[in-house]
Amino acid sequence: MAAASANARSDGAPLLSIGQVLARLTPEFPELSNSKLRFLEEQGLVSPARTKSGYRKFSSEDLERLRLILSMQRDHYFPLKVIRTYLVEVDAGRSPLFPGSGQAVGAPSIHPGVRRFSRNELIREAGATPMLFNDAVSASLILPAENYGEDAASLLRILVELQRSGIEPRHLRGFRASIEREVGLIESALSAVAKRNDAAGRARTADRALEIAAQLEGVRSNLVRSALERHQSS
């Protein structure tokens, strides 16, 4: 993903400055900043062209790549190393599975088609009922919003399946409190490094927080499996 010169990258479409990229992406990603763009470049996730004077210039492909990266962070909470691994596979011309799903994404287009759903669209997408959705909101499993991402759709699909086994959202009310305790634990663990208030520091802290969250999820899964094995053998 080495950066090329601005002239070499240009295929007739105008290249964009950092300011133009921010103008196009901040309506969708309000927290995006100049520093965040530079941080993503430092991490090797995007490689804009350079003019002879050293100014960064972004192609339309760079813009879509950034949209993908930011969507993966916002909608799926993927840490940067997961995003990087996925992009390396795409750049190599392979069709990797989109992280967390069983669906392969073709190499010609790296954008996985991240969608946003209204309430009614979310219910239809998940094959749920309005009552199940309302119960999920009441149990604080889904937080009310004007629109929802893929994670909400995935969660609602799981709730549909759990309901078929007799497990209702009200049975899961304690999950939100448990999550809040985990968030408190993560924030405490990162309190020292979180003091850096620049965009790059915040991005590194957020990425580390997701890594710790994944590790805690591994602990939880291991404990559940062990408990089930004990019950089944007793």
C-alpha positions in Angstrom: 0.0 0.0 0.0 2.9 2.3 -0.7 1.9 5.9 -1.6 2.5 7.0 -5.1 2.9 10.5 -6.5 -0.2 12.5 -7.1 0.3 12.5 -10.8 0.8 8.7 -10.9 -2.4 8.2 -8.9 -4.6 10.4 -11.0 -6.7 8.6 -13.6 -8.6 11.7 -14.7 -10.7 12.0 -11.6 -9.7 15.0 -9.4 -7.7 14.1 -6.3 -8.9 15.5 -3.0 -7.1 17.4 -0.3 -7.5 16.5 3.4 -10.0 19.4 3.8 -12.1 18.1 0.9 -12.0 14.5 2.4 -13.2 15.9 5.7 -16.0 17.9 4.1 -17.3 14.7 2.4 -16.9 12.3 5.3 -17.6 14.3 8.5 -21.4 14.5 7.8 -21.4 10.7 8.2 -18.5 10.5 10.7 -18.7 13.7 12.8 -15.7 12.7 15.0 -13.3 12.5 12.0 -10.5 15.0 12.1 -7.3 15.9 10.3 -5.4 14.1 13.1 -7.5 11.0 12.7 -6.8 10.9 9.0 -3.0 11.2 9.6 -3.2 8.5 12.3 -4.9 6.1 9.9 -2.1 6.8 7.4 0.5 6.2 10.1 -1.1 2.9 10.8 -0.8 1.9 7.1 -4.5 1.7 6.5 -4.6 4.3 3.8 -1.9 5.6 1.6 -2.8 8.9 -0.1 -0.7 10.2 -3.0 1.8 13.1 -2.4 2.3 16.2 -4.4 5.9 17.4 -5.1 5.4 19.8 -2.2 4.4 16.9 0.1 0.7 17.6 0.4 -1.6 14.6 0.7 -4.0 13.9 -2.1 -6.8 11.3 -1.9 -8.4 9.4 -4.8 -12.0 8.2 -4.9 -10.7 4.8 -4.0 -9.0 6.3 -0.9 -12.3 7.9 0.0 -14.2 4.6 -0.2 -11.4 2.9 1.8 -11.7 5.5 4.5 -15.5 5.1 4.6 -15.0 1.4 5.0 -12.5 1.7 7.8 -14.6 4.3 9.7 -17.7 2.2 9.2 -15.9 -0.9 10.5 -14.9 1.0 13.6 -18.2 2.7 14.2 -20.7 0.0 13.3 -18.8 -3.1 14.2 -16.2 -1.9 16.8 -13.4 -3.7 15.1 -9.9 -3.0 16.4 -7.4 -1.7 13.9 -5.5 -4.9 13.6 -8.6 -6.7 12.5 -9.3 -4.0 9.9 -5.7 -4.1 8.8 -5.7 -7.9 8.3 -8.9 -7.7 6.3 -7.6 -4.9 4.1 -4.3 -6.8 3.5 -6.3 -9.7 2.2 -8.3 -7.4 -0.1 -5.2 -5.7 -1.4 -3.7 -9.1 -2.2 -6.6 -9.7 -4.6 -8.3 -12.3 -2.4 -12.0 -12.3 -1.3 -11.8 -12.5 2.5 -14.7 -13.1 4.8 -15.9 -9.9 6.3 -14.9 -10.0 10.0 -17.6 -11.5 12.1 -19.7 -12.8 9.2 -19.7 -15.8 6.9 -20.0 -13.7 3.8 -17.1 -13.2 1.4 -16.6 -9.8 -0.1 -15.2 -9.7 -3.6 -11.8 -8.0 -4.1 -12.9 -5.4 -6.8 -15.0 -3.5 -4.2 -13.7 -3.2 -0.7 -16.9 -1.6 0.6 -19.1 -4.2 2.3 -22.3 -2.2 1.9 -22.7 -1.2 5.5 -26.3 -0.2 6.0 -28.3 1.9 8.3 -31.9 0.9 9.3 -34.9 2.7 10.4 -36.9 1.0 13.2 -39.3 -0.7 10.8 -36.5 -1.6 8.4 -34.5 -3.1 11.3 -37.5 -5.3 12.4 -38.0 -6.5 8.8 -34.3 -7.2 8.3 -34.1 -9.3 11.5 -37.3 -11.2 10.9 -38.6 -9.9 14.3 -41.9 -8.6 15.5 -42.5 -5.0 16.7 -43.2 -6.5 20.2 -39.9 -8.3 20.3 -38.1 -5.1 19.3 -40.0 -3.1 22.0 -39.1 -5.7 24.6 -35.4 -5.5 23.5 -35.5 -1.7 24.0 -37.3 -2.1 27.4 -34.6 -4.5 28.5 -31.9 -2.0 27.4 -30.5 -4.6 24.9 -31.1 -2.2 22.1 -30.9 1.6 22.7 -33.5 3.7 21.0 -32.2 5.7 18.1 -33.4 7.3 14.8 -31.5 4.7 12.8 -29.5 1.5 13.6 -26.5 -0.2 12.3 -25.6 -3.8 11.4 -24.8 -4.7 15.0 -28.4 -3.9 16.0 -29.7 -6.1 13.2 -27.4 -8.9 14.2 -28.5 -8.6 17.9 -32.1 -8.6 17.0 -31.7 -11.7 14.8 -30.1 -13.4 17.8 -33.0 -12.4 20.0 -35.4 -13.9 17.4 -33.6 -17.2 17.7 -33.4 -17.1 21.5 -37.2 -16.4 21.6 -37.7 -19.7 19.8 -35.9 -21.4 22.7 -38.1 -19.6 25.2 -35.6 -16.9 26.1 -37.2 -13.5 26.1 -35.4 -10.1 26.2 -36.7 -9.6 29.8 -34.6 -12.6 30.8 -31.5 -10.7 29.6 -32.0 -7.5 31.6 -28.8 -8.1 33.6 -26.7 -8.1 30.5 -26.6 -4.3 30.2 -25.5 -3.9 33.9 -22.8 -6.5 33.3 -21.6 -4.7 30.2 -21.4 -1.4 32.1 -19.3 -3.1 34.8 -16.9 -4.3 32.0 -16.7 -0.9 30.5 -15.8 0.5 33.9 -13.1 -2.2 34.2 -11.7 -1.3 30.8 -11.7 2.4 31.5 -9.9 1.8 34.8 -7.3 -0.3 33.0 -6.7 2.5 30.4 -6.9 5.5 32.7 -3.2 6.2 32.5 -2.9 6.1 28.7 -6.3 7.8 28.1 -4.9 11.1 29.5 -3.5 11.9 26.0 -6.2 14.2 24.5 -4.9 14.3 20.9 -6.8 12.4 18.2 -4.0 9.8 17.7 -3.9 9.1 21.4 -7.7 8.7 21.6 -7.7 6.4 18.6 -5.0 4.2 20.1 -6.9 4.1 23.4 -10.1 3.1 21.7 -8.3 0.4 19.8 -6.8 -1.0 22.9 -10.2 -0.9 24.7 -11.6 -3.1 21.9 -8.8 -5.5 22.3 -9.4 -5.8 26.1 -13.2 -6.2 25.4 -12.4 -9.1 23.1 -10.2 -10.7 25.7 -13.0 -10.3 28.4 -15.4 -11.9 25.9 -13.0 -14.8 25.6 -13.0 -15.2 29.4 -16.8 -15.2 29.5 -17.1 -17.7 26.7 -14.6 -20.0 28.4 -16.4 -19.8 31.7 -19.8 -20.6 30.1 -18.4 -23.6 28.3 -16.8 -24.9 31.5 -20.0 -24.4 33.4 -22.1 -26.2 30.8 -19.7 -29.1 30.7 -19.9 -29.5 34.5 -23.7 -29.5 34.4 -23.8 -32.0 31.6 -21.5 -34.4 33.3 -23.2 -34.2 36.7 
